[in-house]
Amino acid sequence: MAKDNSVYIAHMLDCIARIDEYIESRDSFYSSRLTQDAVVRNLQVMAESSRRLCDHVKAKQAHIPWRAISGFRNILVHDYLGLDLDSIWSVIEMELPRLKMASNQCSQMHE
Protein backbone atom coordinates (compact mmCIF):
# COMPACT_ATOMS: atom_id res chain seq x y z
CA MET A 1 0.00 0.00 0.00
CA ALA A 2 1.45 3.37 -1.00
CA LYS A 3 1.94 5.93 1.72
CA ASP A 4 0.43 9.36 1.56
CA ASN A 5 2.70 12.08 0.18
CA SER A 6 2.47 13.92 3.50
CA VAL A 7 4.34 11.05 5.18
CA TYR A 8 7.24 11.37 2.72
CA ILE A 9 7.29 15.16 2.98
CA ALA A 10 7.36 14.98 6.79
CA HIS A 11 10.14 12.40 6.58
CA MET A 12 12.18 14.65 4.26
CA LEU A 13 11.75 17.60 6.63
CA ASP A 14 12.80 15.43 9.57
CA CYS A 15 15.99 14.34 7.75
CA ILE A 16 16.82 17.95 6.87
CA ALA A 17 16.24 19.00 10.50
CA ARG A 18 18.55 16.23 11.70
CA ILE A 19 21.26 17.34 9.27
CA ASP A 20 20.88 20.92 10.51
CA GLU A 21 21.17 19.63 14.08
CA TYR A 22 24.29 17.55 13.37
CA ILE A 23 26.26 20.29 11.65
CA GLU A 24 27.65 23.02 13.84
CA SER A 25 29.97 24.44 11.19
CA ARG A 26 31.81 23.53 8.01
CA ASP A 27 34.90 22.68 10.03
CA SER A 28 32.98 20.42 12.39
CA PHE A 29 31.54 18.55 9.40
CA TYR A 30 34.95 18.04 7.79
CA SER A 31 36.64 17.01 11.02
CA SER A 32 34.12 14.47 12.29
CA ARG A 33 33.57 11.15 10.56
CA LEU A 34 30.68 10.55 12.94
CA THR A 35 28.96 13.72 11.69
CA GLN A 36 29.76 12.85 8.07
CA ASP A 37 28.23 9.39 8.50
CA ALA A 38 25.10 10.80 10.14
CA VAL A 39 24.68 13.45 7.45
CA VAL A 40 25.23 11.02 4.57
CA ARG A 41 22.72 8.57 6.05
CA ASN A 42 20.08 11.27 6.39
CA LEU A 43 20.75 12.52 2.87
CA GLN A 44 20.18 8.95 1.63
CA VAL A 45 16.93 8.58 3.53
CA MET A 46 15.73 12.05 2.54
CA ALA A 47 16.46 11.41 -1.12
CA GLU A 48 14.70 8.04 -0.99
CA SER A 49 11.59 9.71 0.44
CA SER A 50 11.73 12.33 -2.32
CA ARG A 51 11.73 9.56 -4.94
CA ARG A 52 8.45 8.23 -3.54
CA LEU A 53 6.56 11.50 -3.92
CA CYS A 54 3.95 11.40 -6.65
CA ASP A 55 4.56 13.27 -9.90
CA HIS A 56 1.76 15.71 -9.08
CA VAL A 57 3.58 16.93 -5.95
CA LYS A 58 6.88 17.18 -7.79
CA ALA A 59 5.26 19.16 -10.60
CA LYS A 60 4.07 21.77 -8.09
CA GLN A 61 7.72 22.27 -7.11
CA ALA A 62 9.19 22.02 -10.60
CA HIS A 63 12.14 24.24 -9.67
CA ILE A 64 13.47 21.44 -7.46
CA PRO A 65 15.84 19.11 -9.37
CA TRP A 66 14.05 15.88 -8.45
CA ARG A 67 16.07 13.73 -10.88
CA ALA A 68 19.32 15.14 -9.50
CA ILE A 69 18.21 14.31 -5.96
CA SER A 70 17.51 10.76 -7.05
CA GLY A 71 20.87 10.58 -8.82
CA PHE A 72 22.64 11.95 -5.75
CA ARG A 73 21.00 9.26 -3.63
CA ASN A 74 22.37 6.61 -5.99
CA ILE A 75 25.86 8.08 -5.64
CA LEU A 76 25.57 8.12 -1.84
CA VAL A 77 24.38 4.52 -1.73
CA HIS A 78 26.46 2.92 -4.47
CA ASP A 79 29.62 5.02 -4.69
CA TYR A 80 30.27 5.27 -0.96
CA LEU A 81 34.01 4.64 -1.40
CA GLY A 82 34.33 7.67 -3.66
CA LEU A 83 32.25 10.19 -1.72
CA ASP A 84 33.47 13.73 -2.11
CA LEU A 85 33.01 15.79 1.06
CA ASP A 86 33.14 19.03 -0.93
CA SER A 87 30.19 17.88 -3.05
CA ILE A 88 28.25 16.80 0.01
CA TRP A 89 28.94 20.13 1.72
CA SER A 90 27.81 21.97 -1.39
CA VAL A 91 24.51 20.08 -1.36
CA ILE A 92 24.04 20.87 2.33
CA GLU A 93 24.81 24.54 1.90
CA MET A 94 23.16 25.26 -1.46
CA GLU A 95 20.44 22.69 -2.08
CA LEU A 96 19.00 21.70 1.31
CA PRO A 97 17.65 25.19 2.12
CA ARG A 98 15.73 25.23 -1.20
CA LEU A 99 14.47 21.70 -0.66
CA LYS A 100 13.43 22.53 2.89
CA MET A 101 11.44 25.54 1.69
CA ALA A 102 9.77 23.52 -1.08
CA SER A 103 8.98 20.67 1.33
CA ASN A 104 7.44 23.11 3.80
CA GLN A 105 5.26 24.51 1.00
CA CYS A 106 4.20 20.99 0.01
CA SER A 107 3.47 20.18 3.62
CA GLN A 108 1.19 23.19 3.96
CA MET A 109 -0.70 22.11 0.82
CA HIS A 110 -1.33 18.68 2.35
CA GLU A 111 -2.60 19.89 5.72
N, C-alpha and C positions, 0 to 999 in steps of 0.2 A: 504494500500500500504506500503510495507516494505521500510524503509529508507536505504540509502546507508551506507555502513560500515564507510565511512569517517565521517559521521555525528556523529556516536556513538563514534568513536575514538576522534574526536574533543571535544565532550561532556565530555569524560573521562579525557582528558588533562585539560579541564577547571575546572573540579571538583578538580583535584589534585592541580592545581594552586591556587584555592581558599583555600584549606586546608593549603597549604604552606603559603599563605598570612595570614590566621587566627592565625597560631601558631607562637608565638615569641620564646617560649622555652617550655621545659617540664613542668616547674613550672607554667607557664602561662596557659597551657592546663589544668593542674590538679586543678588550683585555680579558673577557670572561667567556670561556667555552660553555659554561653552564648557561649563561644568558643567551649565547648564540644558539645552543641546542633548543632552549625554550622558545626562542623567537622563530626559528626555522620550523619547529613542530607546529606552532600556531599559524604560521603562514600556510603550511600544508593543509591544515584542517580548514582554515578560512577559505582557501582557494577551492577545496573540495566542496564546501557548502555553496560557493558561488556557482560552481558547475551544475548544481542541482536546481538552481532557480529556473523557473519557466521562462520561455522566450518572451512572453508578454512583459514580465517584470524587467528583463534585461533591455527590452526595446524602450521602456520608459526612461532608462538611464543609458541611452545610446552613447554618451560621451565616455563611458567607462569601457576600457579595453578588455572585455570579457574573455576573448580568445587568448589574449596575452596573459591574463591571470591563470587561465587553464594551462597554458604552455609553461608558465613559471612554476606551477604546481608540479608538472611533470619533471622539470629540471630538479626541483627540490627533492622529489621522491626518487628519481632514477639516476641522477648525476651527483649524488651526495658526496662522492670523492672529489669532485671538481668544483664544489661550491665556492663562489667568489664573494667574500665578505663585502667588498665595495658595491657589488650589484645588489646584494641584500640590503645594505644600508640605504642605497639609493631608492629602493622600493619602499622602505620604511619611511624615509624622509619625504619623498615626492608623491608616491602613489597612495599610501595608506590614508592620508588625510582626505583625499578626493573620494576614495572608496568609502570611508567612514561617513562622509557627508551624504553620499548617494544612498548608502544603506539606511541612514537615518531617515531620509526622505521616503524610501521604500517602506520603511517600518511605519511611518505615519500614515501612508496610504492604506496599509493593511490593518490599521486599528479599528 
